[in-house]
Amino acid sequence: MKRLLLSTMLMVGSVLHGQTVSQGDPAAVTQAFEFHSPMVIETVFPAATPALWRDTESLQPGKTPKYVKSGWFSVPEWYDLGKYAVDGVSLRSSVSKGFVGADKGVWEQPGLEMKVKPGPTKVEITIEATVNSRKFIHDKVVTVVFDVLNEAGGAMATASVTFKVEEKAENDGRVKFELTPEQVAAAKGLRLTVSTIDY
């Protein structure tokens, strides 16, 4: 899997449940939920807070979020990110009722899931990003850069994944972090920079 590290430039954009979603290029024209590459997201990093972990399929509107204590999980904030798009692709998995469901803010699962494997000296954290092209778009190469943020907003760890997404389809990729328990406890958020190019 090709790895690519990108630099980011952050400006104020939309705010959602304590999260920010912003246009990485200030010269690009934006609409409420539509962005142009790169899109920068600052969101929660729930690895150290098991009480927040929820079954991914239980996060749809109208369902009761179910607590999980192990395995793959997500959080409501990550489900909500599915309403944003960068050049026609969104962080979400499968629209339940076709494009009509997407317009109503309903999709099957969040585009971000996490698995945490604790150890005595290292905590292994795997994050999977699923990108769905919710409209007729040109096929894309999508790169997602993940920064685990410290108290000052700097990156204490960085990983990235690059994959292809065809028109009206979805694809996913995973990154893995190995952090000390102290680093996990000190992490204050997760920044994602989502970039696309046509292929």
KEMI-114436 format. One line per 4 residues: number of its first residue (from 0); their letters; for each residue x, y, z of N, C-alpha, C. Coordinates in Angstrom, 2 decimals. Layout:
// KEMI-114436
NUM> A> X:Y:Z:X:Y:Z:X:Y:Z ~ ...
***
This chain:
// KEMI-114436
0> MKRL> 0.84:-1.18:0.00:0.00:0.00:0.00:0.89:1.25:0.00 ~ 0.62:2.14:-0.89:1.47:3.32:-1.03:1.24:4.28:0.14 ~ 2.28:4.78:0.72:2.19:5.72:1.84:2.62:7.09:1.36 ~ 1.94:8.12:1.81:2.26:9.47:1.38:1.98:10.41:2.53
4> LLST> 2.95:11.21:2.91:2.79:12.17:3.99:2.64:13.55:3.39 ~ 1.58:14.25:3.78:1.30:15.57:3.24:1.40:16.62:4.33 ~ 1.83:17.82:3.96:1.77:18.92:4.90:0.37:19.49:4.86 ~ -0.06:20.14:5.95:-1.41:20.66:6.01:-1.39:22.13:6.37
8> MLMV> -2.46:22.82:5.94:-2.66:24.21:6.31:-4.10:24.31:6.78 ~ -4.33:24.83:7.97:-5.63:24.78:8.59:-6.24:26.17:8.68 ~ -7.52:26.28:8.28:-8.26:27.51:8.50:-9.63:27.12:9.04 ~ -10.35:28.08:9.60:-11.61:27.80:10.24:-12.64:27.35:9.21
12> GSVL> -13.41:26.31:9.54:-14.46:25.84:8.65:-15.69:25.54:9.48 ~ -16.38:24.45:9.18:-17.59:24.08:9.91:-17.23:23.44:11.24 ~ -18.12:23.61:12.22:-17.93:23.00:13.53:-19.07:22.03:13.76 ~ -18.77:20.81:14.23:-19.76:19.77:14.41:-19.44:19.00:15.67
16> HGQT> -20.30:19.10:16.70:-20.12:18.35:17.94:-18.69:18.44:18.48 ~ -18.12:19.62:18.57:-16.77:19.77:19.08:-15.70:19.41:18.08 ~ -16.10:19.12:16.86:-15.16:18.80:15.79:-15.07:20.00:14.85 ~ -13.99:20.09:14.11:-13.91:21.09:13.05:-13.60:20.39:11.75
20> VSQG> -14.24:20.88:10.71:-13.98:20.42:9.35:-13.69:21.66:8.54 ~ -12.52:21.73:7.92:-12.12:22.97:7.27:-11.47:22.72:5.92 ~ -11.43:23.78:5.16:-10.82:23.76:3.84:-9.32:23.91:4.00 ~ -8.56:22.94:3.52:-7.12:23.00:3.66:-6.47:24.03:2.77
24> DPAA> -7.13:24.38:1.66:-6.62:25.39:0.73:-7.51:26.62:0.80 ~ -7.07:27.71:1.41:-7.91:28.89:1.58:-8.38:29.50:0.26 ~ -7.72:29.21:-0.84:-8.11:29.78:-2.13:-9.29:29.03:-2.75 ~ -9.61:27.83:-2.24:-10.69:27.03:-2.83:-12.05:27.54:-2.35
28> VTQA> -13.02:27.47:-3.23:-14.38:27.88:-2.90:-15.06:26.73:-2.15 ~ -15.75:27.05:-1.04:-16.42:26.01:-0.26:-17.90:26.32:-0.11 ~ -18.68:25.28:0.11:-20.08:25.40:0.48:-20.21:24.74:1.84 ~ -21.42:24.71:2.38:-21.61:24.25:3.76:-20.95:22.91:4.06
32> FEFH> -21.19:21.90:3.23:-20.65:20.58:3.51:-19.77:20.07:2.38 ~ -19.48:20.91:1.41:-18.71:20.51:0.24:-17.34:21.19:0.26 ~ -16.29:20.39:0.20:-14.93:20.91:0.24:-14.14:20.45:-0.96 ~ -13.05:21.15:-1.22:-12.12:20.74:-2.25:-10.83:20.31:-1.58
36> SPMV> -10.10:19.42:-2.21:-8.90:18.84:-1.63:-7.86:19.92:-1.31 ~ -7.27:19.86:-0.11:-7.51:18.89:0.97:-8.59:19.37:1.94 ~ -9.27:18.43:2.59:-10.21:18.71:3.66:-9.53:18.31:4.96 ~ -9.58:19.18:5.96:-8.91:18.93:7.25:-9.97:18.77:8.34
40> IETV> -9.90:17.67:9.06:-10.85:17.36:10.12:-10.09:17.25:11.43 ~ -10.59:17.90:12.47:-10.08:17.66:13.82:-11.22:17.07:14.63 ~ -10.98:15.90:15.20:-12.04:15.15:15.86:-11.51:14.47:17.11 ~ -12.36:13.67:17.73:-12.01:12.99:18.97:-11.09:11.81:18.69
44> FPAA> -10.35:11.40:19.71:-9.48:10.23:19.67:-9.86:9.36:20.87 ~ -10.83:8.43:20.70:-11.42:7.75:21.85:-10.66:6.53:22.35 ~ -9.41:6.35:21.94:-8.68:5.13:22.31:-8.59:4.93:23.82 ~ -8.44:6.01:24.57:-8.24:5.89:26.02:-9.54:5.96:26.82
48> TPAL> -10.70:6.01:26.12:-11.98:6.17:26.82:-12.96:5.09:26.38 ~ -12.80:3.86:26.88:-13.68:2.77:26.46:-15.17:3.04:26.68 ~ -15.53:3.90:27.62:-16.95:4.19:27.86:-17.61:4.83:26.64 ~ -16.83:5.38:25.71:-17.37:6.01:24.51:-17.54:5.04:23.34
52> WRDT> -16.98:3.86:23.43:-16.94:2.94:22.29:-18.34:2.41:21.98 ~ -18.71:2.46:20.68:-20.04:2.01:20.26:-19.94:1.08:19.05 ~ -20.88:0.15:18.97:-21.01:-0.72:17.81:-21.27:0.15:16.58 ~ -20.53:-0.09:15.51:-20.62:0.81:14.35:-21.99:0.81:13.71
56> ESLQ> -22.66:-0.34:13.67:-23.96:-0.41:13.01:-25.08:0.20:13.83 ~ -24.82:0.50:15.09:-25.88:1.06:15.95:-25.90:2.58:15.95 ~ -25.06:3.20:15.13:-24.94:4.66:15.16:-25.84:5.39:14.17 ~ -26.59:4.66:13.34:-27.51:5.31:12.41:-28.60:6.07:13.17
60> PGKT> -29.12:7.15:12.59:-30.25:7.85:13.21:-31.42:6.90:13.44 ~ -32.06:7.02:14.60:-33.19:6.17:14.93:-32.81:4.91:15.69 ~ -31.53:4.58:15.73:-31.07:3.40:16.48:-30.50:3.84:17.82 ~ -30.42:2.91:18.75:-29.81:3.17:20.05:-28.36:2.73:20.00
64> PKYV> -27.41:3.65:20.17:-25.99:3.27:20.15:-25.68:2.23:21.22 ~ -25.04:1.13:20.81:-24.74:0.03:21.73:-23.27:0.05:22.12 ~ -23.01:-0.05:23.41:-21.65:-0.09:23.94:-20.96:-1.39:23.55 ~ -19.68:-1.31:23.17:-18.86:-2.49:22.96:-17.59:-2.34:23.78
68> KSGW> -17.06:-3.45:24.30:-15.87:-3.34:25.15:-14.59:-3.80:24.45 ~ -14.73:-4.35:23.23:-13.55:-4.78:22.50:-13.89:-4.89:21.02 ~ -12.88:-5.16:20.21:-13.10:-5.29:18.77:-13.22:-3.92:18.11 ~ -13.77:-3.92:16.90:-13.94:-2.68:16.15:-15.07:-1.85:16.74
72> FSVP> -14.84:-0.55:16.84:-15.86:0.36:17.37:-15.75:1.71:16.67 ~ -16.75:2.54:16.92:-16.73:3.92:16.44:-17.43:4.79:17.47 ~ -17.65:6.05:17.13:-18.31:7.00:18.03:-19.26:7.86:17.20 ~ -20.30:8.44:17.81:-21.26:9.27:17.06:-20.61:10.40:16.28
76> EWYD> -19.56:11.01:16.84:-18.88:12.10:16.13:-18.35:11.64:14.78 ~ -17.83:10.43:14.73:-17.27:9.91:13.47:-18.37:9.59:12.48 ~ -19.53:9.12:12.97:-20.66:8.90:12.06:-21.07:10.22:11.42 ~ -21.14:11.28:12.20:-21.58:12.59:11.71:-20.67:13.15:10.63
80> LGKY> -19.41:12.74:10.60:-18.49:13.24:9.58:-18.91:12.83:8.17 ~ -19.77:11.83:8.05:-20.21:11.37:6.75:-20.98:12.39:5.94 ~ -21.45:13.47:6.58:-22.19:14.49:5.83:-21.28:15.42:5.04 ~ -19.98:15.37:5.33:-19.03:16.22:4.61:-18.46:15.47:3.42
84> AVDG> -18.11:16.22:2.37:-17.52:15.61:1.18:-16.34:16.44:0.71 ~ -15.32:15.76:0.22:-14.19:16.44:-0.41:-14.15:15.94:-1.85 ~ -14.42:16.84:-2.78:-14.46:16.51:-4.21:-15.36:15.31:-4.48 ~ -16.48:15.23:-3.74:-17.49:14.20:-4.00:-17.34:12.92:-3.23
88> VSLR> -16.31:12.79:-2.38:-16.17:11.58:-1.57:-16.29:11.92:-0.09 ~ -16.92:11.00:0.65:-17.19:11.21:2.07:-16.66:10.06:2.90 ~ -16.36:10.35:4.17:-15.95:9.32:5.12:-17.19:8.66:5.69 ~ -17.64:7.60:5.01:-18.79:6.83:5.47:-18.86:5.54:4.68
92> SSVS> -19.62:4.59:5.22:-19.71:3.28:4.59:-21.14:3.01:4.15 ~ -21.36:2.85:2.87:-22.62:2.40:2.28:-23.83:3.24:2.67 ~ -24.41:3.87:1.69:-25.65:4.62:1.92:-26.80:3.63:1.94 ~ -27.57:3.64:3.02:-28.61:2.63:3.22:-29.69:2.66:2.16
96> KGFV> -30.12:3.84:1.77:-31.27:3.95:0.87:-30.88:4.71:-0.39 ~ -29.74:4.34:-0.98:-29.31:5.02:-2.19:-28.98:6.47:-1.94 ~ -29.02:7.28:-2.97:-28.66:8.69:-2.83:-29.70:9.45:-2.03 ~ -30.94:8.98:-2.00:-31.98:9.63:-1.19:-31.60:9.55:0.28
100> GADK> -31.13:8.37:0.69:-30.69:8.22:2.08:-29.56:9.15:2.43 ~ -28.63:9.34:1.47:-27.50:10.24:1.71:-27.99:11.66:1.93 ~ -28.97:12.09:1.12:-29.51:13.44:1.26:-30.19:13.63:2.61 ~ -30.72:12.54:3.18:-31.39:12.62:4.48:-30.43:12.39:5.63
104> GVWE> -29.14:12.24:5.34:-28.15:12.07:6.40:-28.09:10.68:6.98 ~ -28.46:9.66:6.19:-28.46:8.28:6.68:-27.51:7.44:5.84 ~ -26.58:6.77:6.50:-25.70:5.80:5.85:-25.45:4.69:6.85 ~ -24.98:3.55:6.36:-24.96:2.36:7.20:-23.98:2.44:8.36
108> QPGL> -22.75:2.88:8.08:-21.76:2.91:9.14:-20.87:4.13:9.00 ~ -20.22:4.53:10.10:-19.28:5.65:10.01:-18.07:5.28:9.15 ~ -17.42:6.29:8.62:-16.24:6.08:7.79:-14.97:5.89:8.58 ~ -15.04:5.98:9.90:-13.88:5.74:10.75:-14.24:4.69:11.79
112> EMKV> -13.37:3.69:11.92:-13.50:2.69:12.97:-12.13:2.48:13.60 ~ -12.15:2.05:14.86:-10.90:1.87:15.60:-10.93:0.55:16.35 ~ -9.74:-0.03:16.51:-9.55:-1.20:17.36:-8.34:-0.94:18.24 ~ -8.45:-1.22:19.53:-7.38:-0.97:20.50:-6.95:-2.29:21.13
116> KPGP> -5.64:-2.56:21.05:-5.08:-3.78:21.65:-4.05:-3.35:22.69 ~ -4.44:-3.34:23.98:-3.52:-2.90:25.03:-2.39:-3.88:25.27 ~ -1.26:-3.35:25.67:-0.12:-4.17:26.05:0.59:-3.48:27.21 ~ 1.52:-4.16:27.86:2.18:-3.58:29.04:3.04:-2.36:28.71
120> TKVE> 3.66:-2.36:27.53:4.52:-1.23:27.18:4.04:-0.48:25.94 ~ 3.25:-1.13:25.11:2.74:-0.51:23.88:1.25:-0.80:23.71 ~ 0.53:0.19:23.22:-0.87:0.02:22.87:-0.95:0.06:21.35 ~ -1.47:-1.00:20.75:-1.61:-1.06:19.30:-2.99:-0.54:18.92
124> ITIE> -3.01:0.52:18.13:-4.26:1.16:17.72:-4.35:1.10:16.20 ~ -5.41:0.47:15.71:-5.65:0.38:14.27:-6.87:1.24:13.93 ~ -6.74:2.07:12.91:-7.85:2.90:12.44:-8.13:2.56:10.99 ~ -9.39:2.30:10.69:-9.79:2.05:9.31:-10.63:3.22:8.81
128> ATVN> -10.28:3.74:7.65:-11.05:4.81:7.01:-11.74:4.22:5.78 ~ -13.04:4.44:5.68:-13.81:4.03:4.50:-14.31:5.28:3.81 ~ -14.04:5.37:2.51:-14.45:6.53:1.72:-15.46:6.08:0.68 ~ -16.58:6.79:0.61:-17.68:6.46:-0.28:-17.90:7.62:-1.23
132> SRKF> -17.96:7.35:-2.55:-18.26:8.42:-3.50:-19.77:8.50:-3.63 ~ -20.34:9.55:-3.06:-21.80:9.61:-2.94:-22.49:10.16:-4.17 ~ -21.75:10.53:-5.18:-22.36:11.05:-6.40:-21.51:10.64:-7.58 ~ -21.98:11.00:-8.78:-21.22:10.68:-9.98:-19.99:11.59:-10.03
136> IHDK> -18.83:11.00:-9.84:-17.58:11.77:-9.84:-16.55:11.03:-10.67 ~ -15.49:11.71:-10.96:-14.35:11.06:-11.61:-13.70:10.13:-10.59 ~ -13.17:8.98:-11.04:-12.44:8.08:-10.14:-11.32:8.85:-9.44 ~ -11.11:8.55:-8.15:-10.16:9.31:-7.34:-9.10:8.41:-6.71
140> VVTV> -7.93:8.99:-6.50:-6.95:8.45:-5.57:-7.09:9.29:-4.31 ~ -7.37:8.64:-3.20:-7.62:9.34:-1.93:-6.48:9.03:-0.96 ~ -5.95:10.08:-0.35:-4.94:9.92:0.69:-5.49:10.50:1.99 ~ -5.41:9.73:3.05:-5.82:10.20:4.37:-4.60:10.17:5.28
144> VFDV> -4.24:11.33:5.81:-3.14:11.45:6.77:-3.75:11.59:8.17 ~ -3.32:10.76:9.09:-3.81:10.74:10.47:-2.73:11.30:11.39 ~ -3.05:12.34:12.15:-2.15:12.88:13.18:-2.81:12.71:14.54 ~ -2.18:11.98:15.45:-2.64:11.92:16.84:-2.10:13.17:17.53
148> LNEA> -3.01:13.96:18.10:-2.64:15.28:18.60:-2.35:15.28:20.09 ~ -1.35:16.08:20.47:-1.03:16.26:21.88:-1.77:17.48:22.43 ~ -1.52:17.82:23.68:-2.20:18.93:24.36:-2.04:20.24:23.60 ~ -0.90:20.48:22.99:-0.64:21.73:22.28:-1.17:21.73:20.85
152> GGAM> -1.78:20.62:20.41:-2.29:20.55:19.05:-1.28:20.07:18.04 ~ -0.09:19.68:18.50:0.93:19.14:17.61:0.75:17.64:17.43 ~ 1.40:17.09:16.43:1.28:15.66:16.14:2.29:14.87:16.96 ~ 1.82:13.94:17.78:2.71:13.05:18.52:2.98:11.78:17.72
156> ATAS> 2.12:11.48:16.75:2.31:10.34:15.86:1.55:10.59:14.57 ~ 2.11:10.14:13.45:1.51:10.36:12.13:1.58:9.07:11.31 ~ 0.51:8.79:10.58:0.48:7.67:9.65:-0.44:8.06:8.50 ~ -0.28:7.42:7.35:-1.13:7.75:6.21:-1.43:6.51:5.38
160> VTFK> -2.50:6.60:4.60:-2.90:5.52:3.71:-3.41:6.14:2.42 ~ -3.14:5.47:1.29:-3.59:5.93:-0.02:-4.29:4.77:-0.72 ~ -5.46:5.05:-1.29:-6.20:4.02:-2.01:-7.06:4.66:-3.09 ~ -7.60:3.82:-3.98:-8.42:4.31:-5.08:-9.90:4.15:-4.76
164> VEEK> -10.71:5.12:-5.24:-12.16:5.05:-5.10:-12.76:5.34:-6.47 ~ -13.51:4.39:-6.97:-14.14:4.58:-8.27:-15.47:5.31:-8.12 ~ -16.01:5.76:-9.24:-17.29:6.46:-9.26:-18.37:5.59:-8.63 ~ -19.18:6.20:-7.74:-20.28:5.52:-7.06:-19.83:4.22:-6.41
168> AEND> -18.74:4.25:-5.70:-18.21:3.05:-5.04:-17.56:3.47:-3.73 ~ -17.02:2.50:-3.01:-16.28:2.81:-1.79:-15.07:1.91:-1.68 ~ -14.13:2.37:-0.86:-12.92:1.60:-0.61:-12.41:2.01:0.76 ~ -11.51:1.24:1.32:-11.00:1.58:2.65:-9.53:1.24:2.77
172> GRVK> -8.93:1.79:3.80:-7.53:1.54:4.11:-7.31:1.67:5.61 ~ -6.24:1.05:6.09:-5.97:1.04:7.54:-4.59:1.60:7.83 ~ -4.49:2.21:9.01:-3.20:2.62:9.56:-3.08:2.04:10.96 ~ -1.86:1.90:11.42:-1.62:1.34:12.75:-0.65:2.23:13.51
176> FELT> -0.97:2.49:14.77:-0.09:3.24:15.67:0.32:2.32:16.81 ~ 1.56:2.44:17.26:2.00:1.80:18.49:2.46:2.90:19.42 ~ 1.66:3.15:20.45:1.93:4.23:21.40:2.08:3.65:22.80 ~ 2.78:4.37:23.65:2.86:3.95:25.05:1.52:4.26:25.71
180> PEQV> 1.19:3.57:26.81:-0.05:3.91:27.53:-0.10:5.39:27.94 ~ 1.05:5.95:28.26:1.10:7.37:28.65:0.76:8.27:27.47 ~ 1.23:7.93:26.28:0.90:8.71:25.08:-0.59:8.63:24.77 ~ -1.16:7.44:24.90:-2.59:7.28:24.64:-3.40:8.14:25.59
184> AAAK> -3.03:8.11:26.87:-3.75:8.91:27.87:-3.61:10.40:27.62 ~ -2.48:10.82:27.05:-2.22:12.25:26.82:-2.79:12.75:25.50 ~ -3.21:11.85:24.62:-3.71:12.27:23.31:-4.98:13.09:23.46 ~ -5.04:14.22:22.77:-6.17:15.14:22.90:-7.05:15.23:21.67
188> GLRL> -6.73:14.48:20.62:-7.58:14.52:19.44:-6.90:13.84:18.27 ~ -7.64:13.80:17.16:-7.16:13.19:15.93:-7.40:14.17:14.78 ~ -6.37:14.43:14.01:-6.52:15.27:12.82:-6.39:14.40:11.58 ~ -7.32:14.56:10.65:-7.26:13.86:9.38:-7.16:14.89:8.27
192> TVST> -6.26:14.68:7.35:-6.18:15.49:6.15:-6.52:14.57:4.98 ~ -7.64:14.86:4.33:-8.14:14.01:3.26:-7.90:14.72:1.94 ~ -7.09:14.12:1.07:-6.73:14.71:-0.22:-7.15:13.78:-1.34 ~ -7.54:14.36:-2.46:-7.94:13.57:-3.61:-7.27:14.09:-4.89
196> IDY> -7.03:13.18:-5.82:-6.65:13.54:-7.17:-7.38:12.60:-8.13 ~ -7.67:13.05:-9.33:-8.31:12.21:-10.33:-7.31:11.20:-10.90 ~ -7.82:10.04:-11.32:-6.97:9.09:-12.03:-7.75:8.48:-13.19
***
